[in-house]
Each structure stands twice: as structure tokens, then as C-alpha cells.
Amino acid sequence: MAKHKLVFEDDYSFDLIGICSSNADYRLTWGINKELKIALQKDEDLSIFVKKEGDHFYSFYSFYDEEEHVEYYLVKNLSNNYRKLIPEKDQIDYFLIIKNNYSVEINEIVTSLKRLDSILTAFSFDPNELKSKSNLVF
């Protein structure tokens, strides 16, 4: 009997924006919603299990644009136990993940975010260059 191997590959084809901000997540979300004209809402915290440490919970917001079919996610880089979601980008406070974005240029979003007083800086980068990119797949 022939053996077949089923391989699952994660999809990293999304836009990723790193945000540096000293504001609380709810205040930052309010500013992002106002600037981008979206409606990010608080969801259940993102839970990541780490061996020998247990669960870590990261503040998590989401919005689905029904007209453009674009998904927006805002996740905090620091857990309730002070563990980084993406340790190699420890200077980043939040990640804005945009999936199925075929309507808005990512550089325009970054420029809009930089206008907010609550954001020190924002920049986009390729999720494939991250070692712990699997933490951003949900």
C-alpha cells in the first residue's frame, strides 16, 4: 500500500506593518479607526502556548471590510507575561496585519498611520523575513 504525506503550508501573503506607540491598545485602536476609517474591535486575546511556560495572551483587535473584503488585525507584541510575540522585532509595540488587500496601497496606509500623534513610527516589512512568523498566522 502506498503512503501519502499531507503537508500543510502556512500562508504568509499578507501586508505587515510594525507600529511603535507608547499608548494603550484601546487608545491606539481608536486613532487607527479614525484615520483609516475602519472599525477595529476587541476580540478574544490571541493565545500562544510555549512549552515550559504555558499560555501567553496578546491583545487582539480585528475588522472585516465587507465592501472590499479586506481583513485587518491589530495585535500587541507584548503578552500578559511580558513575552514578545515576534522577539526579533522587540522594538515594535504592535503589528497591523492586512489580508486580501487589493484596494489600498500599503505605503498610503503607513503614511496615514504616521500622521497620528499616538504613533511614534510605522513601517511595513515582509513577514517572510521573520523567524517567528508562524505566530502571525491565525
VENKA-V452754 format. One record per pair of residues at least 12 apart in sequence whose C-alpha atoms are under 7 Angstrom apart, sorted by the first residue. I is the first residue (numbers start at 1). GAP is how many residues later the second one is. Records with the same first field share a line. If there is no record, write none. Layout:
# VENKA-V452754
I = GAP, GAP
This chain:
# VENKA-V452754
12 = 115, 116
14 = 83, 84, 85, 86
15 = 82, 83, 84
16 = 79, 80, 81, 82, 108, 109, 110, 111
17 = 78, 79, 80, 105, 106, 107, 108
18 = 74, 76, 77, 78, 104, 105, 106
19 = 73, 74, 75, 76, 100, 102, 103, 104
20 = 72, 73, 74, 99, 100, 101, 102
21 = 72, 97, 98, 99
23 = 95
28 = 90
31 = 85
32 = 81
35 = 77
39 = 24
40 = 21, 22, 23
41 = 20, 21, 22
42 = 18, 19, 20
43 = 17, 18, 19
44 = 16
45 = 12, 13, 14, 15
46 = 12, 13, 14
56 = 23, 24, 25
57 = 22, 23
58 = 17, 18, 19, 20, 21, 22
59 = 16, 17
60 = 14, 15, 16
61 = 12, 13, 14
62 = 12
69 = 31
70 = 28, 29, 30, 31
71 = 27, 28, 29
72 = 25, 26, 27
73 = 23, 24, 25
74 = 20, 21, 22, 23
75 = 19, 20, 21
76 = 17, 18, 19
77 = 15, 16, 17, 18
85 = 50
86 = 46
110 = 12, 13
